[in-house]
Amino acid sequence: MEGGDGCPDHPAASRLPSPVEHKLAQPSAEKKPLTRMTQAQLDAVVKRHEMFRNARMGGARATLSFYDLSGLNLAGRDLAHADFVGSSLKGADLSGSRLDCAAMFAVDLRQANLENASLIKTDLRGACLRGAVLIGANLFESDLRDGTLAETDRTGNLRVVHMETHPTEASGANLTGANLTNARLSGAIALHTDFTDAVMRGCKLVRATMRGANFTGSNLEGADLSGADLRGACLKGAVLTGATLVMAEMAGCDTEGVLTDTPAGRPLSELGQPLEEMLRGHTLFVGSNGAEGRFLDLTGYDLRGGPSLARLCLTMIKAPKSCFFGLDLRGVQLQAGNLEEADLRTCRLSEADLRGINLRQAKLNNADLRGVDLRPLVLSETRTLASDLSGARLRYADLAGANLRKVNLAGADLSHANLDGADLTGANLSEAQLSGARYDERQLAVASGASR
């Protein structure tokens, strides 16, 4: 069987029986006993592994196959390419750890803490993630398909040595905000699992059992959900553009606000003329103070599939409740624009001029807002127009280095947002949600209404 790119399978995993071999060998299910390891013993192994990773003398790759590591602490450690096949990490603390390309075939990860852990291209086939916490974890191109671990006994017959976690099970796990781009979960069981705000682009979920799962706000662009059981799942506000749903069972699903390939609002064909021409007319209108050109009103339009808006002059544009999802808006000029309740999720807005903008109740989850200028717009010597993002959703948005002076963020959801280096002087953060957000206490000290 194949492993992740550049990550070879574990030898035991490579000896899985073909259908014919399985029939001939008639393997018997037998759980292999695990060897208990103490925290001190584990620390010594991990230390040598980290030396190995840094090409230092005395280093050795961690081989922790079929060990009982339940409840032990591996938080923040570098365990990339380590071997955990068949081991138990039940209740272990793996938060912030690096497990890229690790062999975690048939590992017991029940109730384990994997918050913000890196599991890029990790082999998790047949693993049990029931009740595990994977908030903000990176599972890019990881493999969570079903699997059975087998080995050859003395007589040459194959026997199953670990059946408890077959197939991969993530029921009840918390994968809020996790990156599951191109991950393989075909055949996995994830009953009532929380995928809120998860990035699942290109995810393979063929025949996965995900009844009652919560996909609120998750991004499933291009995901393959063929034959998946999604009965009773919550897909509220989820993105399903380009997704394959052939034979998927969706009875009782909550699909309110789901974004699909169908226009979310008025299609651009209703504009009456090409959007490119209208954009040029608006630029002329702004540059001539209204003497030439024409003011652009895009209220309620779906702008996906339109021309690039990067670095354009969209000053004072009117586009409330419009859909900009995923568009390139880098360096755009949107001073005094009205984008109230607009959908700007995953948009690239780095270095954009947003002074005096109205983004009340707008959706900006996962948007790139690095270095944006949201200061008040100076209208005259005595008048300024403050930027308004009250009630906006900015979950997992990147606001690193942004100028947020005097911006109104009252009631905004900044959960897990990146505020590194952002200027929050005079910003209104009353009732704003900052759970999991990255910031320095000194940043909040100069803001008003901020709560930790």
N, C-alpha and C positions, 0 to 999 in steps of 0.2 A: 504493500500500500504506500501511497505517496505521502511525504511529509511536507511541511512548509518549505517555501523556496529557500534553498541554502541551509535548511535545517534537516538533517537526516533523521529518519525514524530510529527509534530504539530497537536493538536487535530482537527483543522479545516481540515487539509489535510487528516486526517484519516477517515473523513466522506464523502469521495468522492463517488459518486453514482456508483453502478454497472450498467451494461447495462440495466438490468431489472428495477432497481430502477429509472434509468434515464428516461426510457420510461414511467413509471407510474407517476413519479413526474412532468415531463415536466417542468424542471427548466427554469426560465426566466433569461436572461443575465442582470445583474444589477451591476454597479460599485459602490462599497461601498465608501462613502466619507471618506477622510483622515483628521486626525487632525494635524494641523501644530504645529511643535515644534521648539523652538528657540535654538540657540547654547548653551546658558547658561543652559536651561532645559536639553538638551541632555548631556552636560558635567556632570551634577549632576547624571543623570541616569547611565552614563558610569563609573563614579567614584565609585558608589555603586556596579556596576557589577564587577569591578576590585577588590573591597574589597571582594566580594562574591567568586571570583575566587581564592583569596588568603586566604580564610577561616577566614576572619577578622570580628569582631563584627560590626553589622550595614550594612553588605553587602546584596545585593539582586540581583537576576538574572534580566538582562535587558529584559523587555517585551515591545517591540516597534512595535507591530503588528498594521497595518493600520495607520501609522503615515506618515506625509509628512516631510521627512528629506532631501529634495533636496537641494543641494549646501552646506550642512554643512560639518564640518571638523571632521573626525574620524581617521586621519592619525596616525599610530603607536599605536593605542589603542588595548587592549585585549578584544575582544568581542566574544570569543569562547563560543559556546552553547547559545548565545543570540537569541531572537525571533524577527525576522523582517518580518514575514509573511504578504504579501500584502502591504507592505510599499513602499514608493518612496524614492530612494536614487539617483535620477537623478542628475548627475553632482557633486555628493559628493566626497570628498577626503578621500579614504580608503587606500591610499598607505601605505604599510608596516604594515597594521593592521592584527590582528589575528582573523579569522572568522571560525576556525575549528568547525565542527559539528553545525554550526549556522543554524537556520531554516530561510531560505531565499526563501521560496516557493512563486512564483508569485511576486517577488520583481522587481521594476523598477530600473535598474542599467544603464540606458542609459547615455552615456558620463561620467560615473563614473571613477575615477582614482583608480584602484586596483593594481597598479604596485608593484611587490614584496609582495603582500598580501598572507597570508596563508589561503586557503579555503579547507583544508583537510576534506574529508567526509562531505562537506557542501551540504545541500539540496537546489539546485537551480532549481528545476523543475518549468517550466512555467515562469522562470525569463526572463527579457528582458535585454540583454547585448549589444544592438545595439550601436556601436560606443564607447564602453567602452575600457579602456586601462588596459590590464592584462599582461604587459611585465614582465616576470620572476615570475609570480604568481604561487603558488603551489595549484593545484586543484586535488591532488591525491585522487582517489576514490570518487570524488564529483559526484553529480547526477544532470545532466542537461537535463533529459528527459522532454517530454511535460507533461503538467498537467493542471487541472482546479480546482480552489478553490471553494468549495461549503459549504453551511451551511443550517441548518434546520430553517424554519420560524415558526411562531406561530401556523400555521395549520398543521405542521409536514411535509410539502413538502420541497424538496431540491431546493435551488436556487443558481445559479452561482453568486458569488459576485465579481469576478475579472477576466475578460475575455481578457483584453488588451494585456497580455503577453503570450497568448496561441497560439502555443506551445513555448517552449524555443527558444528565438531568440538571435543570436550573430552576426547578419549581420554587417559587417564593423568594428567589434571589433578587437583590436590588442592583440593577444595572443603570440607574439614573445617570444620564449624561455620559455613558460609556461610549467609546469609539469602537464600533464593530464593523467598520468599513471592510468589505470583501471577506468578512468572516464566514466560515462554513458551519452552519447549524442544521443542516439537513438531517431529519430524523430525530432531532433533539426534543426533549420534553421540557417545557417551560410553562407549567401551569401557574397562573396568577403571578407571573414574574413582572417586575416593574422595569420597563424600558423607557420611562419618561425622559424626553429630550435626548435619547440616545441617537448617535449618528450611525446609521445602518446602511449606508450606500452600498449597493452591489452585494448585499448580504444574501447568502444561500440558505433559504429556509424551507426547502422542498420537503413536503410531508412532515414538517415539524408540528408538534402538538403544543399549541399555545393558547388553550382555552382560558378565558378570563384574564389574559395578560393585559398590562397597561402600556400602550404605545403613545400616550398623550404627547403631542409635540415632537415625536421622533421623526427622523429623516430616513425614509425607506426608498430613496431614489434608486431606481434600477434593481431593486431587490427581487429575488425569485421566491415567491410564496406559493408556487404550484402545489396543489394538493394539501396545503397547510390547514390545520384545524384551528380557526380563529373564533370559534363560537363564543359569544359573550365578551369578546375583547373590546377594550376601549381604544379607538383610533382617533380620538378627538384632536383636531388640529394637526394630525400627522401628514407627512409628505409622501405621496405614493406615485409621483411622476415616473413614468417608465417602468413601473413595477409590473411583474407578471403574477396574475391572480387566477390562472387557469385551474379550475376544479377546487379552488380554495373554499372552505366552509366558513361563512361569515354571518350565520344566523345570530341575531341578537347583538351585532356589533354596533357600537356608538361611533358613527362616522361624521359627526357634526364638524364642519370646518375642515374636512379632509381636502388636501390640495392634490389634484390629479392633473392629467394632461388636458382635461377639459378646462377652458378659460375660467378663471376665478374672477368673475365680473364681466365687464363689457370687453369684447375682443377688439383688437386694433383695427380690424376691418371696418368698424363702425365710425372711425374718425373722419372718413370722407376724403382724406388725402394722405399721402405717405407721411409717417411720423418724422422722417428726416427733414422734410420740408417745414413741418410745423416747429421743429426744434430750431431750425435756422431763423424762422420768423420770430420765435420767442427771444432768441439772442439779439436780434435786431431791435425788438421792442424794448428790451432792457437797456441796450446800449444807447438808444435814442430817447430815453425817458418817455417812451410811449408815442413818439412822433411817427415812428415807422414800425413795420412788422405787426405781429398780433400776439396778445397774451395767450399763454398755453394753459388750458384747463383739461386735466386728465383724470378728473374725479371718477373713481370706480372702475378704471380700466385695468386690464391685465397686460402688463408691459413685457412679460416673458416672450421671448422670440423676436423682440424688436431690436433696433440697432443699439450699439454700445453707447452708454451715457457717461463713460469715463471722461473726466476733465471738461465736461460741457458747462455752459452757463445756464443754469436752471433757477436763477435767482427769482424769488417770488412765485414760483410755480405753484399751481393749485392741483393737488393730487390726493385728497383724502380718500381713504378706503381703497386705494389702488394697490395692485400687486407688483412688487419689485423683486420678488423672491429670487435669490441667487444671482442678481445682476451685478455687473462690474460698474461701480460708481466711484472708483478711485479718483481723488482730486477734484470731484465735482463741486460746483458752486451752487449751494442751495440756500443762500441767505434769505431769511424771511419766508421760506417756502412753507406751504401748508400740506403736511403729510399725516395729518391726524388719522389714527387707526389704520395706517398703511401697513402692508406686509413687506418687511425688509429683512426677513430672516436669511442668514448666510450671505448677505450682501457684502461686497468689498467696498468699504467706504474710507479706507485709510487716506489720511491727509486731506479729507474733504472739508470745505468751508461751510459749516452748518450754523453760523451765527444767526440768532434770532429765529430759528426754525421752530415749527409747531409739530411735535411728534407725540402729542398726547395719545395714550393708549395704543401706540404703534408696537408692532412685533419686530424685535431686533435680536431675537435669540441667535447665538452663534455668529453674529455679524462681526466683521473686521472693522473696528473703529479706531485703530491705532493712529494717534496723532491728529485726530479730528479737532476742529476749532468750534467749540460750542459757547464761546463767550457771548455776552450781550452785543447786539448789533447797534452801533452808534448811528442814530438817524439825524441828530443835530446836536448842538452844544448842550441842549437841555433834555433831549429825549433819547432813550435807548430801548431796545426790544430784546428782552431776555429769551433764551431758548427754553422751550417747555417740553419736558419728557415725562410729565407726571403720569403715573399709571402705566408707563411703557414697560414692555417685557424685554429685558436685556440679559436673560439667563445665558451663561457661558459666552457672553460677548467679550471681545478683546478691546479694552479701552486704554491699553498701555500708552502712556505719554499724552493722553488726550487733555485738552484744555476745557475743563468743566466749570470754570469760574461763574458763579451766580446762576448756574443752570438749575431749573426746577425739576428735581427728581422725586418729588413727593409721591409716595406710594408705588414707586417703580420697583420692579423685581430685578435685582442685580445678583441673584444667587449664582455663585461660582464664576462671576465675571472677573476679568483680570483688570485691576486698577493700578498696576505697578506704574509709578511715576506720573499718575494723572494729577492734575491741579484741581482740587476740590474747594478752593477758597470761596467762601460764601455760597456754596451750593446748598440747595434745600434737599435734605435727605430724610425729612420727617416721614415716618412709617415706611421707609424704603426697606426692602429685604436684602440683606447682605450675607446670608448664610453661605459659607464656603467661598466667599469672594476673596481675592488676593488684594491686600492693601496694607499700608503702614498706618499705625495708630496716629501718627502725626498728620496724615492726610485728613482723617476724620476730625481732628482737633480744630481745623479751620473751617469745617462745614457746619451747617446749622441743622439741628434736629436729628443728627446721626445717632444711631444706636448700634451697639456691637452685637 
